[in-house]
Structures are given as structure tokens and as C-alpha cells.
Amino acid sequence: MSFTITPKAEKFMRMMIMADGGPGAGFRLSVSPGGCSGLAAEIAVTAEPLPGDKVVPHGSVKLFLPAESRILLEGVTIDFAETPTSTGLVFQDPKQKSCSSHAG
């Protein structure tokens, strides 16, 4: 399993765990196919992994990843973006063609 988490994304995850979790809490990242990046994600801070989740330490963050997410995240870069319209994690999947926004 090989994916990248940028320092900005790791900081965001760490801050969420500090705000919403207790000792031993982790960042659960459940990814499914969909969205412009090719991936849609459900994220949550949880006290412990759910059955079937794999605990993956990444820097200062403990990730809880379901089986399907581990497959879908292969080769993906997880970044954090803050724009006027949205704030959150951004998935850059080199296997997925991005949405085009051509007018008319």
C-alpha cells in the first residue's frame, strides 16, 4: 500500500484528532469511487478502528483504513486545500482523469 499525505493534510488530520478524539483516537478514512478526483471520502475521528479496519501510522497521525480504501488509495496523494468555496482534504489520483469544466 503506497500513498502520500502532504504535510498540510497531516496537520489537518492531527488537528481534527486533537479537537475530537481522546487518547488512542485515529483518523478514519473511508474512500469510495466517485467525484471529480475519482474518489469520494467519508472522514471521521474515531476512538478505535472499526472491524476490518487496518491501523496505518503515518507521521504523527494514526489512520484507520477499511479494506476497499486501502486498495483505492494506491498511488494517491492526499492534500489539504482551503478555497473560498471549500476547505478539506483533496485526493489527487494519477489514475483518474479530472473533470473538465468546458462551457457550452
Biopython code that builds the backbone (N, CA, C, O; Angstrom):
import numpy as np
from Bio.PDB.StructureBuilder import StructureBuilder

atoms = [
    (1, "MET", "N", (0.857, -1.177, 0.000)),
    (1, "MET", "CA", (0.000, 0.000, 0.000)),
    (1, "MET", "C", (0.893, 1.227, 0.000)),
    (1, "MET", "O", (1.721, 1.404, 0.893)),
    (2, "SER", "N", (0.721, 2.064, -0.999)),
    (2, "SER", "CA", (1.588, 3.221, -1.126)),
    (2, "SER", "C", (0.759, 4.440, -1.517)),
    (2, "SER", "O", (0.219, 4.513, -2.621)),
    (3, "PHE", "N", (0.669, 5.392, -0.596)),
    (3, "PHE", "CA", (0.027, 6.659, -0.901)),
    (3, "PHE", "C", (0.766, 7.745, -0.136)),
    (3, "PHE", "O", (1.542, 7.458, 0.775)),
    (4, "THR", "N", (0.521, 8.995, -0.512)),
    (4, "THR", "CA", (1.235, 10.119, 0.075)),
    (4, "THR", "C", (0.256, 11.032, 0.798)),
    (4, "THR", "O", (-0.837, 11.299, 0.299)),
    (5, "ILE", "N", (0.647, 11.505, 1.962)),
    (5, "ILE", "CA", (-0.117, 12.520, 2.673)),
    (5, "ILE", "C", (0.796, 13.737, 2.803)),
    (5, "ILE", "O", (1.887, 13.648, 3.366)),
    (6, "THR", "N", (0.344, 14.859, 2.282)),
    (6, "THR", "CA", (1.171, 16.072, 2.348)),
    (6, "THR", "C", (1.223, 16.575, 3.788)),
    (6, "THR", "O", (0.354, 16.238, 4.593)),
    (7, "PRO", "N", (2.237, 17.380, 4.121)),
    (7, "PRO", "CA", (2.313, 17.940, 5.480)),
    (7, "PRO", "C", (1.063, 18.735, 5.870)),
    (7, "PRO", "O", (0.642, 18.689, 7.026)),
    (8, "LYS", "N", (0.461, 19.468, 4.914)),
    (8, "LYS", "CA", (-0.758, 20.237, 5.223)),
    (8, "LYS", "C", (-1.911, 19.299, 5.575)),
    (8, "LYS", "O", (-2.673, 19.579, 6.500)),
    (9, "ALA", "N", (-2.048, 18.180, 4.840)),
    (9, "ALA", "CA", (-3.126, 17.226, 5.115)),
    (9, "ALA", "C", (-2.890, 16.538, 6.455)),
    (9, "ALA", "O", (-3.835, 16.321, 7.214)),
    (10, "GLU", "N", (-1.645, 16.196, 6.751)),
    (10, "GLU", "CA", (-1.331, 15.560, 8.032)),
    (10, "GLU", "C", (-1.640, 16.501, 9.192)),
    (10, "GLU", "O", (-2.158, 16.071, 10.223)),
    (11, "LYS", "N", (-1.324, 17.780, 9.025)),
    (11, "LYS", "CA", (-1.615, 18.756, 10.078)),
    (11, "LYS", "C", (-3.124, 18.864, 10.303)),
    (11, "LYS", "O", (-3.577, 18.923, 11.446)),
    (12, "PHE", "N", (-3.905, 18.891, 9.215)),
    (12, "PHE", "CA", (-5.366, 18.945, 9.308)),
    (12, "PHE", "C", (-5.897, 17.726, 10.070)),
    (12, "PHE", "O", (-6.738, 17.866, 10.958)),
    (13, "MET", "N", (-5.407, 16.538, 9.724)),
    (13, "MET", "CA", (-5.849, 15.310, 10.400)),
    (13, "MET", "C", (-5.475, 15.352, 11.884)),
    (13, "MET", "O", (-6.285, 15.004, 12.744)),
    (14, "ARG", "N", (-4.264, 15.773, 12.171)),
    (14, "ARG", "CA", (-3.796, 15.834, 13.555)),
    (14, "ARG", "C", (-4.649, 16.809, 14.369)),
    (14, "ARG", "O", (-5.004, 16.516, 15.511)),
    (15, "MET", "N", (-4.978, 17.966, 13.788)),
    (15, "MET", "CA", (-5.808, 18.959, 14.477)),
    (15, "MET", "C", (-7.215, 18.410, 14.733)),
    (15, "MET", "O", (-7.794, 18.650, 15.792)),
    (16, "MET", "N", (-7.761, 17.677, 13.765)),
    (16, "MET", "CA", (-9.093, 17.089, 13.959)),
    (16, "MET", "C", (-9.073, 16.062, 15.087)),
    (16, "MET", "O", (-9.997, 16.013, 15.899)),
    (17, "ILE", "N", (-8.024, 15.244, 15.140)),
    (17, "ILE", "CA", (-7.920, 14.240, 16.207)),
    (17, "ILE", "C", (-7.785, 14.929, 17.557)),
    (17, "ILE", "O", (-8.404, 14.507, 18.533)),
    (18, "MET", "N", (-6.981, 15.988, 17.620)),
    (18, "MET", "CA", (-6.809, 16.705, 18.879)),
    (18, "MET", "C", (-8.124, 17.340, 19.337)),
    (18, "MET", "O", (-8.410, 17.381, 20.533)),
    (19, "ALA", "N", (-8.921, 17.832, 18.389)),
    (19, "ALA", "CA", (-10.175, 18.506, 18.724)),
    (19, "ALA", "C", (-11.285, 17.521, 19.091)),
    (19, "ALA", "O", (-12.076, 17.782, 19.997)),
    (20, "ASP", "N", (-11.339, 16.386, 18.384)),
    (20, "ASP", "CA", (-12.494, 15.493, 18.513)),
    (20, "ASP", "C", (-12.201, 14.142, 19.141)),
    (20, "ASP", "O", (-13.133, 13.391, 19.430)),
    (21, "GLY", "N", (-10.937, 13.809, 19.360)),
    (21, "GLY", "CA", (-10.611, 12.468, 19.814)),
    (21, "GLY", "C", (-9.940, 12.461, 21.167)),
    (21, "GLY", "O", (-9.481, 13.492, 21.660)),
    (22, "GLY", "N", (-9.891, 11.295, 21.753)),
    (22, "GLY", "CA", (-9.198, 11.117, 23.012)),
    (22, "GLY", "C", (-7.919, 10.332, 22.788)),
    (22, "GLY", "O", (-7.467, 10.181, 21.653)),
    (23, "PRO", "N", (-7.335, 9.833, 23.865)),
    (23, "PRO", "CA", (-6.123, 9.015, 23.724)),
    (23, "PRO", "C", (-6.418, 7.788, 22.867)),
    (23, "PRO", "O", (-7.425, 7.108, 23.069)),
    (24, "GLY", "N", (-5.556, 7.516, 21.933)),
    (24, "GLY", "CA", (-5.727, 6.336, 21.085)),
    (24, "GLY", "C", (-6.627, 6.568, 19.886)),
    (24, "GLY", "O", (-6.776, 5.679, 19.048)),
    (25, "ALA", "N", (-7.232, 7.750, 19.786)),
    (25, "ALA", "CA", (-8.124, 8.032, 18.658)),
    (25, "ALA", "C", (-7.324, 8.089, 17.363)),
    (25, "ALA", "O", (-6.116, 8.328, 17.365)),
    (26, "GLY", "N", (-8.025, 7.865, 16.263)),
    (26, "GLY", "CA", (-7.396, 7.917, 14.960)),
    (26, "GLY", "C", (-8.305, 8.579, 13.949)),
    (26, "GLY", "O", (-9.442, 8.942, 14.250)),
    (27, "PHE", "N", (-7.789, 8.727, 12.759)),
    (27, "PHE", "CA", (-8.497, 9.381, 11.667)),
    (27, "PHE", "C", (-8.972, 8.294, 10.719)),
    (27, "PHE", "O", (-8.158, 7.650, 10.056)),
    (28, "ARG", "N", (-10.297, 8.079, 10.646)),
    (28, "ARG", "CA", (-10.843, 7.032, 9.775)),
    (28, "ARG", "C", (-11.112, 7.637, 8.403)),
    (28, "ARG", "O", (-11.817, 8.637, 8.272)),
    (29, "LEU", "N", (-10.545, 7.020, 7.405)),
    (29, "LEU", "CA", (-10.637, 7.498, 6.036)),
    (29, "LEU", "C", (-11.266, 6.402, 5.190)),
    (29, "LEU", "O", (-10.607, 5.430, 4.819)),
    (30, "SER", "N", (-12.545, 6.570, 4.890)),
    (30, "SER", "CA", (-13.276, 5.588, 4.093)),
    (30, "SER", "C", (-13.473, 6.169, 2.699)),
    (30, "SER", "O", (-14.182, 7.161, 2.529)),
    (31, "VAL", "N", (-12.849, 5.556, 1.712)),
    (31, "VAL", "CA", (-12.844, 6.076, 0.350)),
    (31, "VAL", "C", (-13.654, 5.168, -0.551)),
    (31, "VAL", "O", (-13.596, 3.944, -0.431)),
    (32, "SER", "N", (-14.415, 5.778, -1.461)),
    (32, "SER", "CA", (-15.174, 5.009, -2.446)),
    (32, "SER", "C", (-15.018, 5.674, -3.812)),
    (32, "SER", "O", (-14.667, 6.852, -3.885)),
    (33, "PRO", "N", (-15.273, 4.933, -4.901)),
    (33, "PRO", "CA", (-15.164, 5.532, -6.226)),
    (33, "PRO", "C", (-16.189, 6.648, -6.402)),
    (33, "PRO", "O", (-17.321, 6.537, -5.932)),
    (34, "GLY", "N", (-15.789, 7.727, -7.083)),
    (34, "GLY", "CA", (-16.714, 8.817, -7.365)),
    (34, "GLY", "C", (-16.051, 10.165, -7.259)),
    (34, "GLY", "O", (-14.909, 10.273, -6.814)),
    (35, "GLY", "N", (-16.771, 11.198, -7.670)),
    (35, "GLY", "CA", (-16.244, 12.560, -7.587)),
    (35, "GLY", "C", (-15.289, 12.866, -8.720)),
    (35, "GLY", "O", (-14.888, 11.971, -9.464)),
    (36, "CYS", "N", (-14.923, 14.132, -8.851)),
    (36, "CYS", "CA", (-14.034, 14.565, -9.943)),
    (36, "CYS", "C", (-12.653, 13.945, -9.835)),
    (36, "CYS", "O", (-12.017, 13.663, -10.850)),
    (37, "SER", "N", (-12.182, 13.730, -8.612)),
    (37, "SER", "CA", (-10.847, 13.168, -8.444)),
    (37, "SER", "C", (-10.859, 11.657, -8.633)),
    (37, "SER", "O", (-9.810, 11.013, -8.634)),
    (38, "GLY", "N", (-12.066, 11.094, -8.794)),
    (38, "GLY", "CA", (-12.182, 9.646, -8.903)),
    (38, "GLY", "C", (-12.474, 9.009, -7.562)),
    (38, "GLY", "O", (-12.767, 7.815, -7.488)),
    (39, "LEU", "N", (-12.396, 9.805, -6.487)),
    (39, "LEU", "CA", (-12.612, 9.267, -5.152)),
    (39, "LEU", "C", (-13.543, 10.186, -4.356)),
    (39, "LEU", "O", (-13.465, 11.411, -4.445)),
    (40, "ALA", "N", (-14.411, 9.564, -3.590)),
    (40, "ALA", "CA", (-15.240, 10.287, -2.633)),
    (40, "ALA", "C", (-14.865, 9.745, -1.262)),
    (40, "ALA", "O", (-14.683, 8.538, -1.104)),
    (41, "ALA", "N", (-14.748, 10.617, -0.272)),
    (41, "ALA", "CA", (-14.267, 10.173, 1.032)),
    (41, "ALA", "C", (-15.236, 10.542, 2.141)),
    (41, "ALA", "O", (-15.860, 11.603, 2.134)),
    (42, "GLU", "N", (-15.336, 9.633, 3.085)),
    (42, "GLU", "CA", (-16.009, 9.921, 4.341)),
    (42, "GLU", "C", (-14.917, 9.899, 5.395)),
    (42, "GLU", "O", (-14.202, 8.908, 5.547)),
    (43, "ILE", "N", (-14.795, 11.005, 6.124)),
    (43, "ILE", "CA", (-13.747, 11.088, 7.134)),
    (43, "ILE", "C", (-14.377, 11.271, 8.508)),
    (43, "ILE", "O", (-15.429, 11.894, 8.646)),
    (44, "ALA", "N", (-13.723, 10.722, 9.512)),
    (44, "ALA", "CA", (-14.217, 10.851, 10.875)),
    (44, "ALA", "C", (-13.085, 10.574, 11.846)),
    (44, "ALA", "O", (-12.169, 9.807, 11.549)),
    (45, "VAL", "N", (-13.157, 11.201, 13.001)),
    (45, "VAL", "CA", (-12.259, 10.873, 14.094)),
    (45, "VAL", "C", (-12.978, 9.827, 14.938)),
    (45, "VAL", "O", (-14.099, 10.056, 15.392)),
    (46, "THR", "N", (-12.340, 8.685, 15.149)),
    (46, "THR", "CA", (-12.961, 7.626, 15.933)),
    (46, "THR", "C", (-12.014, 7.171, 17.042)),
    (46, "THR", "O", (-10.792, 7.256, 16.917)),
    (47, "ALA", "N", (-12.611, 6.689, 18.124)),
    (47, "ALA", "CA", (-11.826, 6.271, 19.285)),
    (47, "ALA", "C", (-11.010, 5.026, 18.990)),
    (47, "ALA", "O", (-9.923, 4.842, 19.539)),
    (48, "GLU", "N", (-11.534, 4.173, 18.124)),
    (48, "GLU", "CA", (-10.828, 2.945, 17.769)),
    (48, "GLU", "C", (-11.248, 2.510, 16.378)),
    (48, "GLU", "O", (-12.296, 2.933, 15.890)),
    (49, "PRO", "N", (-10.444, 1.666, 15.728)),
    (49, "PRO", "CA", (-10.806, 1.222, 14.383)),
    (49, "PRO", "C", (-12.058, 0.350, 14.421)),
    (49, "PRO", "O", (-12.331, -0.327, 15.412)),
    (50, "LEU", "N", (-12.806, 0.379, 13.334)),
    (50, "LEU", "CA", (-13.962, -0.500, 13.190)),
    (50, "LEU", "C", (-13.477, -1.883, 12.773)),
    (50, "LEU", "O", (-12.351, -2.018, 12.294)),
    (51, "PRO", "N", (-14.306, -2.915, 12.948)),
    (51, "PRO", "CA", (-13.895, -4.251, 12.498)),
    (51, "PRO", "C", (-13.521, -4.215, 11.012)),
    (51, "PRO", "O", (-14.261, -3.671, 10.192)),
    (52, "GLY", "N", (-12.389, -4.789, 10.682)),
    (52, "GLY", "CA", (-11.917, -4.814, 9.301)),
    (52, "GLY", "C", (-10.993, -3.672, 8.942)),
    (52, "GLY", "O", (-10.325, -3.729, 7.910)),
    (53, "ASP", "N", (-10.934, -2.623, 9.771)),
    (53, "ASP", "CA", (-10.028, -1.507, 9.504)),
    (53, "ASP", "C", (-8.592, -1.921, 9.809)),
    (53, "ASP", "O", (-8.337, -2.694, 10.732)),
    (54, "LYS", "N", (-7.675, -1.401, 9.029)),
    (54, "LYS", "CA", (-6.258, -1.592, 9.314)),
    (54, "LYS", "C", (-5.733, -0.288, 9.907)),
    (54, "LYS", "O", (-6.035, 0.792, 9.401)),
    (55, "VAL", "N", (-4.958, -0.387, 10.968)),
    (55, "VAL", "CA", (-4.350, 0.792, 11.582)),
    (55, "VAL", "C", (-3.033, 1.062, 10.860)),
    (55, "VAL", "O", (-2.133, 0.222, 10.846)),
    (56, "VAL", "N", (-2.937, 2.247, 10.261)),
    (56, "VAL", "CA", (-1.759, 2.618, 9.486)),
    (56, "VAL", "C", (-1.180, 3.903, 10.085)),
    (56, "VAL", "O", (-1.748, 4.979, 9.900)),
    (57, "PRO", "N", (-0.050, 3.798, 10.804)),
    (57, "PRO", "CA", (0.558, 5.021, 11.315)),
    (57, "PRO", "C", (1.189, 5.808, 10.180)),
    (57, "PRO", "O", (1.855, 5.237, 9.316)),
    (58, "HIS", "N", (0.980, 7.110, 10.182)),
    (58, "HIS", "CA", (1.577, 7.960, 9.155)),
    (58, "HIS", "C", (2.038, 9.246, 9.831)),
    (58, "HIS", "O", (1.226, 10.122, 10.128)),
    (59, "GLY", "N", (3.323, 9.357, 10.069)),
    (59, "GLY", "CA", (3.845, 10.514, 10.775)),
    (59, "GLY", "C", (3.239, 10.573, 12.170)),
    (59, "GLY", "O", (3.341, 9.618, 12.940)),
    (60, "SER", "N", (2.611, 11.695, 12.492)),
    (60, "SER", "CA", (2.021, 11.871, 13.813)),
    (60, "SER", "C", (0.549, 11.474, 13.850)),
    (60, "SER", "O", (-0.129, 11.712, 14.849)),
    (61, "VAL", "N", (0.048, 10.874, 12.771)),
    (61, "VAL", "CA", (-1.372, 10.542, 12.661)),
    (61, "VAL", "C", (-1.548, 9.030, 12.565)),
    (61, "VAL", "O", (-0.790, 8.343, 11.880)),
    (62, "LYS", "N", (-2.562, 8.529, 13.264)),
    (62, "LYS", "CA", (-2.927, 7.119, 13.156)),
    (62, "LYS", "C", (-4.161, 7.035, 12.266)),
    (62, "LYS", "O", (-5.223, 7.547, 12.620)),
    (63, "LEU", "N", (-4.021, 6.384, 11.102)),
    (63, "LEU", "CA", (-5.130, 6.239, 10.158)),
    (63, "LEU", "C", (-5.824, 4.906, 10.370)),
    (63, "LEU", "O", (-5.170, 3.891, 10.611)),
    (64, "PHE", "N", (-7.151, 4.905, 10.281)),
    (64, "PHE", "CA", (-7.950, 3.683, 10.277)),
    (64, "PHE", "C", (-8.511, 3.551, 8.866)),
    (64, "PHE", "O", (-9.318, 4.373, 8.432)),
    (65, "LEU", "N", (-8.078, 2.511, 8.151)),
    (65, "LEU", "CA", (-8.451, 2.364, 6.747)),
    (65, "LEU", "C", (-9.207, 1.060, 6.499)),
    (65, "LEU", "O", (-8.670, -0.016, 6.765)),
    (66, "PRO", "N", (-10.449, 1.131, 5.993)),
    (66, "PRO", "CA", (-11.159, -0.073, 5.580)),
    (66, "PRO", "C", (-10.458, -0.711, 4.369)),
    (66, "PRO", "O", (-9.663, -0.061, 3.690)),
    (67, "ALA", "N", (-10.759, -1.976, 4.113)),
    (67, "ALA", "CA", (-10.083, -2.725, 3.038)),
    (67, "ALA", "C", (-10.222, -2.039, 1.686)),
    (67, "ALA", "O", (-9.224, -1.887, 0.981)),
    (68, "GLU", "N", (-11.429, -1.617, 1.298)),
    (68, "GLU", "CA", (-11.621, -1.000, -0.011)),
    (68, "GLU", "C", (-10.798, 0.288, -0.124)),
    (68, "GLU", "O", (-10.247, 0.582, -1.185)),
    (69, "SER", "N", (-10.716, 1.052, 0.967)),
    (69, "SER", "CA", (-9.943, 2.297, 0.943)),
    (69, "SER", "C", (-8.470, 2.026, 0.691)),
    (69, "SER", "O", (-7.813, 2.770, -0.038)),
    (70, "ARG", "N", (-7.949, 0.960, 1.293)),
    (70, "ARG", "CA", (-6.529, 0.643, 1.108)),
    (70, "ARG", "C", (-6.227, 0.367, -0.353)),
    (70, "ARG", "O", (-5.152, 0.722, -0.837)),
    (71, "ILE", "N", (-7.152, -0.259, -1.065)),
    (71, "ILE", "CA", (-6.965, -0.546, -2.488)),
    (71, "ILE", "C", (-7.077, 0.740, -3.305)),
    (71, "ILE", "O", (-6.243, 1.003, -4.171)),
    (72, "LEU", "N", (-8.108, 1.540, -3.028)),
    (72, "LEU", "CA", (-8.366, 2.744, -3.817)),
    (72, "LEU", "C", (-7.319, 3.835, -3.613)),
    (72, "LEU", "O", (-7.107, 4.657, -4.505)),
    (73, "LEU", "N", (-6.665, 3.858, -2.459)),
    (73, "LEU", "CA", (-5.675, 4.898, -2.180)),
    (73, "LEU", "C", (-4.309, 4.626, -2.805)),
    (73, "LEU", "O", (-3.418, 5.471, -2.726)),
    (74, "GLU", "N", (-4.133, 3.474, -3.418)),
    (74, "GLU", "CA", (-2.845, 3.130, -4.031)),
    (74, "GLU", "C", (-2.427, 4.212, -5.025)),
    (74, "GLU", "O", (-3.139, 4.484, -5.991)),
    (75, "GLY", "N", (-1.257, 4.831, -4.780)),
    (75, "GLY", "CA", (-0.706, 5.835, -5.686)),
    (75, "GLY", "C", (-1.295, 7.229, -5.532)),
    (75, "GLY", "O", (-0.891, 8.143, -6.252)),
    (76, "VAL", "N", (-2.236, 7.419, -4.617)),
    (76, "VAL", "CA", (-2.935, 8.690, -4.454)),
    (76, "VAL", "C", (-2.145, 9.629, -3.536)),
    (76, "VAL", "O", (-1.479, 9.181, -2.603)),
    (77, "THR", "N", (-2.226, 10.926, -3.810)),
    (77, "THR", "CA", (-1.690, 11.942, -2.919)),
    (77, "THR", "C", (-2.869, 12.623, -2.232)),
    (77, "THR", "O", (-3.794, 13.101, -2.888)),
    (78, "ILE", "N", (-2.823, 12.659, -0.905)),
    (78, "ILE", "CA", (-3.864, 13.321, -0.125)),
    (78, "ILE", "C", (-3.308, 14.659, 0.322)),
    (78, "ILE", "O", (-2.286, 14.729, 1.005)),
    (79, "ASP", "N", (-4.001, 15.724, -0.076)),
    (79, "ASP", "CA", (-3.562, 17.077, 0.251)),
    (79, "ASP", "C", (-4.694, 17.792, 0.982)),
    (79, "ASP", "O", (-5.809, 17.277, 1.068)),
    (80, "PHE", "N", (-4.405, 18.973, 1.503)),
    (80, "PHE", "CA", (-5.405, 19.797, 2.158)),
    (80, "PHE", "C", (-5.501, 21.093, 1.383)),
    (80, "PHE", "O", (-4.482, 21.710, 1.072)),
    (81, "ALA", "N", (-6.723, 21.514, 1.065)),
    (81, "ALA", "CA", (-6.915, 22.755, 0.319)),
    (81, "ALA", "C", (-7.925, 23.636, 1.035)),
    (81, "ALA", "O", (-8.908, 23.162, 1.605)),
    (82, "GLU", "N", (-7.653, 24.924, 0.987)),
    (82, "GLU", "CA", (-8.567, 25.901, 1.566)),
    (82, "GLU", "C", (-8.857, 26.931, 0.488)),
    (82, "GLU", "O", (-7.982, 27.707, 0.105)),
    (83, "THR", "N", (-10.098, 26.932, 0.000)),
    (83, "THR", "CA", (-10.518, 27.862, -1.039)),
    (83, "THR", "C", (-11.744, 28.623, -0.544)),
    (83, "THR", "O", (-12.315, 28.268, 0.487)),
    (84, "PRO", "N", (-12.153, 29.657, -1.259)),
    (84, "PRO", "CA", (-13.351, 30.384, -0.828)),
    (84, "PRO", "C", (-14.604, 29.509, -0.762)),
    (84, "PRO", "O", (-15.524, 29.804, 0.000)),
    (85, "THR", "N", (-14.645, 28.437, -1.553)),
    (85, "THR", "CA", (-15.850, 27.603, -1.594)),
    (85, "THR", "C", (-15.756, 26.322, -0.783)),
    (85, "THR", "O", (-16.785, 25.730, -0.460)),
    (86, "SER", "N", (-14.553, 25.877, -0.445)),
    (86, "SER", "CA", (-14.454, 24.630, 0.318)),
    (86, "SER", "C", (-13.131, 24.552, 1.069)),
    (86, "SER", "O", (-12.132, 25.166, 0.694)),
    (87, "THR", "N", (-13.167, 23.785, 2.125)),
    (87, "THR", "CA", (-11.974, 23.525, 2.913)),
    (87, "THR", "C", (-11.970, 22.042, 3.236)),
    (87, "THR", "O", (-12.973, 21.507, 3.708)),
    (88, "GLY", "N", (-10.862, 21.375, 2.988)),
    (88, "GLY", "CA", (-10.810, 19.962, 3.333)),
    (88, "GLY", "C", (-9.761, 19.215, 2.553)),
    (88, "GLY", "O", (-8.908, 19.795, 1.882)),
    (89, "LEU", "N", (-9.855, 17.897, 2.665)),
    (89, "LEU", "CA", (-8.886, 17.031, 2.008)),
    (89, "LEU", "C", (-9.178, 16.939, 0.517)),
    (89, "LEU", "O", (-10.333, 16.917, 0.092)),
    (90, "VAL", "N", (-8.110, 16.887, -0.263)),
    (90, "VAL", "CA", (-8.197, 16.771, -1.713)),
    (90, "VAL", "C", (-7.409, 15.529, -2.113)),
    (90, "VAL", "O", (-6.286, 15.319, -1.654)),
    (91, "PHE", "N", (-8.006, 14.716, -2.970)),
    (91, "PHE", "CA", (-7.370, 13.472, -3.407)),
    (91, "PHE", "C", (-6.902, 13.636, -4.838)),
    (91, "PHE", "O", (-7.693, 13.933, -5.733)),
    (92, "GLN", "N", (-5.600, 13.438, -5.047)),
    (92, "GLN", "CA", (-5.018, 13.542, -6.383)),
    (92, "GLN", "C", (-4.631, 12.131, -6.814)),
    (92, "GLN", "O", (-3.638, 11.564, -6.358)),
    (93, "ASP", "N", (-5.455, 11.586, -7.714)),
    (93, "ASP", "CA", (-5.261, 10.221, -8.171)),
    (93, "ASP", "C", (-4.743, 10.244, -9.597)),
    (93, "ASP", "O", (-5.482, 10.618, -10.508)),
    (94, "PRO", "N", (-3.487, 9.854, -9.819)),
    (94, "PRO", "CA", (-2.927, 9.904, -11.177)),
    (94, "PRO", "C", (-3.631, 8.952, -12.145)),
    (94, "PRO", "O", (-3.480, 9.087, -13.359)),
    (95, "LYS", "N", (-4.397, 7.991, -11.623)),
    (95, "LYS", "CA", (-5.104, 7.045, -12.482)),
    (95, "LYS", "C", (-6.416, 7.618, -13.008)),
    (95, "LYS", "O", (-7.026, 7.048, -13.913)),
    (96, "GLN", "N", (-6.856, 8.753, -12.439)),
    (96, "GLN", "CA", (-8.160, 9.321, -12.772)),
    (96, "GLN", "C", (-8.010, 10.579, -13.603)),
    (96, "GLN", "O", (-7.182, 11.438, -13.300)),
    (97, "LYS", "N", (-8.811, 10.688, -14.647)),
    (97, "LYS", "CA", (-8.845, 11.928, -15.420)),
    (97, "LYS", "C", (-9.752, 12.907, -14.677)),
    (97, "LYS", "O", (-10.824, 12.528, -14.205)),
    (98, "SER", "N", (-9.320, 14.166, -14.574)),
    (98, "SER", "CA", (-10.104, 15.140, -13.814)),
    (98, "SER", "C", (-11.322, 15.579, -14.624)),
    (98, "SER", "O", (-11.370, 15.420, -15.843)),
    (99, "CYS", "N", (-12.291, 16.130, -13.922)),
    (99, "CYS", "CA", (-13.484, 16.660, -14.576)),
    (99, "CYS", "C", (-13.088, 17.874, -15.395)),
    (99, "CYS", "O", (-12.232, 18.658, -14.986)),
    (100, "SER", "N", (-13.708, 18.022, -16.544)),
    (100, "SER", "CA", (-13.436, 19.222, -17.325)),
    (100, "SER", "C", (-14.596, 20.188, -17.113)),
    (100, "SER", "O", (-15.736, 19.772, -16.908)),
    (101, "SER", "N", (-14.297, 21.449, -17.164)),
    (101, "SER", "CA", (-15.326, 22.458, -16.930)),
    (101, "SER", "C", (-15.438, 23.358, -18.162)),
    (101, "SER", "O", (-15.294, 24.578, -18.074)),
    (102, "HIS", "N", (-15.698, 22.731, -19.309)),
    (102, "HIS", "CA", (-15.849, 23.494, -20.545)),
    (102, "HIS", "C", (-17.255, 24.050, -20.626)),
    (102, "HIS", "O", (-18.227, 23.331, -20.394)),
    (103, "ALA", "N", (-17.369, 25.320, -20.953)),
    (103, "ALA", "CA", (-18.689, 25.931, -21.081)),
    (103, "ALA", "C", (-19.199, 25.712, -22.502)),
    (103, "ALA", "O", (-18.462, 25.862, -23.477)),
    (104, "GLY", "N", (-20.475, 25.354, -22.593)),
    (104, "GLY", "CA", (-21.225, 25.241, -23.825)),
    (104, "GLY", "C", (-20.622, 24.457, -24.873)),
    (104, "GLY", "O", (-21.202, 24.316, -25.950)),
]
sb = StructureBuilder()
sb.init_structure("model")
sb.init_model(0)
sb.init_chain("A")
sb.init_seg("    ")
for serial, (resi, resn, name, xyz) in enumerate(atoms, 1):
    if name == "N":
        sb.init_residue(resn, " ", resi, " ")
    sb.init_atom(name, np.array(xyz, "f"), 0.0, 1.0, " ", f" {name:<3s}", serial, name[0])
structure = sb.get_structure()
